[in-house]
Amino acid sequence: MHVSAERLRAAAGTFPTGVTIVTTHTPEGQDVGLTVSAFSSLSLDPAMVVLSVDNASTSLPYLQLGGPIGVSVLAEGQDHLARQFSRRGIDRFEGVHTERHANNVPTVHGAAAWFVGHIAHFHAGGDHTIITVAVEDCGTDESTRPLLYQRGQIHLFPEYQI
């Protein structure tokens, strides 16, 4: 049986994920960023994370250069950044307060967590490219809650604990 894209999107969309902004540079040093919801921890030793980027993304060619990379896990109150970094034809960094790291890549100020490092591998994944990232530094802000993405909508992380 062939599974349609709509059916797969509906089923996979029930699984909540975080909302991230992925950043790198152009060869000329200009910041590039995009919204990515397909992100996960991959390995503790060595420290690695993984993300998946649509092959049609205008930012993917800059990531494929293999330069430094940053990942910001957006926090409550930053949902406008998820929309801003998914738009085409605009300066995605306009009005965005960023922080620079040792590799000079920016991350979003006030994010719930951030990771910086370099791209270790690229893997073909159908209409997406799977990117593994060797993490060189990371941090978290325990005082804020991350955003969640589920069924095409951004949600706040619930306050309760199990």
N, C-alpha and C positions, 0 to 999 in steps of 0.2 A: 504494500500500500504506500502510495506517495503522500507525504504529509505536506499540506499547503503551508505557505509562509504565514498566512493569517492564523491558521490553527496552531502552529508552533509558537508564534508570537503571543497568542492568548494563553497558552499553557505555560510557557516560560515566564510570561509577565506576572504570573501569580507569585513568583519567588522574589521577595524584596531584595534590592541591592543598594549599595551606597551610591552617592552621586559624586563624581570626581571631576576635577579640572586637571588635564595633563598638559604640561608645558615643556618647551624646548626652545632652541634658537635656529634662525636661518644661518647660512654660512657667513652672512654679513653681520651677525650678532643681534638681529631683530627678534624679539620674543614672539613665539607662536604658541597658541593654546587651543584646546578643544574640550568639550564635555564628553565624558566617558562614564557609562554606568556598568560596563563589563570589566570589573576590576576585582582582584582577590589576592590574598596572601598565597604564595606558592611554596616557599621553603624557609626554614629557620636557619639552616646551616648548609650552604651559604644563605645569607639573607637575600630573598628574592620575592618579587611580586609579579603578577601577570595581568595584562590587560588586552582587550580586543578592540580593534579599531576598524570601522567600515572602510572597505577598499575605495569607496567613492569620496572619502574625506579629503578635503583640500589640505589638511595638515599632515596627512600620512606621509607624503614625500619628504617632509622635513624630519619626521621621526625616523624614516628609513635611512637618513644620513648617519644615524648612530651616535649623535652627540649626547650631551648630558640631558637628563630628563627629570622632571618633577611631577609629583602627583599630590594634589590637595583634595582631601576628603571634606566636602563642603559641610558646613554646620548650619543649624537653624538660623534663619535670617539671611542666608546666602543663596536662596533659591533663584533670585534674579540673575545671579552669576551663571547658573546652569543654563538658563535661557540665553544669556548674552554670549557665552562661549560656544553655543550651538548655531548661532546666526552666521550667515555668509555675507561678505562684502562690507563688514564694519571693522573698526579697531576694537577687537575683543578686550583689550586691556584698558580701554578708556575708563577712567574713574575707578579703577581697581587698585587697591592698596596691596602691594606684594612685598615679599621678603626675599632677599637674595641669600644663596647658600654658597658653600666653598666652590662648587662648580659653576657659579654665577647664574644658575637656572632659577627662575622665580617660582615661588609658591604663593598661594593666596593667604594673605594675612587674616587671622581669625578662624582658619580652617579647624575642623575637629581633629584632624591628623594630617601629616605630610610625610612624603618620602622623596628622597633625591638619590640619584645614582646614574648608571649608564645602561644602555640597552645591551643585553647579553645575546638574545636570539630573536629571530623572526620565524614564524611558521605560518604556512598557508592554512586558512580555516574557512573554506568556502568563500562567501562574499565579505569576509573579514580577514584581517591579519592579526595573528596572536603574537604579542610582544612580551618577552620575559625581560625583567629589569633586575639588575644586580643593585641592591640597596646599599648605599654608602653612608646614609644618615637618615634619621626619621625622628618624628616627635608627635606628641599628642597634647590636646588641651582638654583635660578631664572636666573642665567647668562648662563645656558645651555639649549639645547633642548633635549627632550627625543627621543629615537628611537621608531619607529613604526614597527609592524609586520603585514603584510597583504599579502594574497595569497602566503604564503610560502617564502616571501622575507622580508628583513629588509630595512626600508626606513627612511629617515630623516624627522623629523617633519617640516611641511611647515612654512615659515617665516611670511606669511600673517596672519592677524587677521580679523575676521568678525565683 
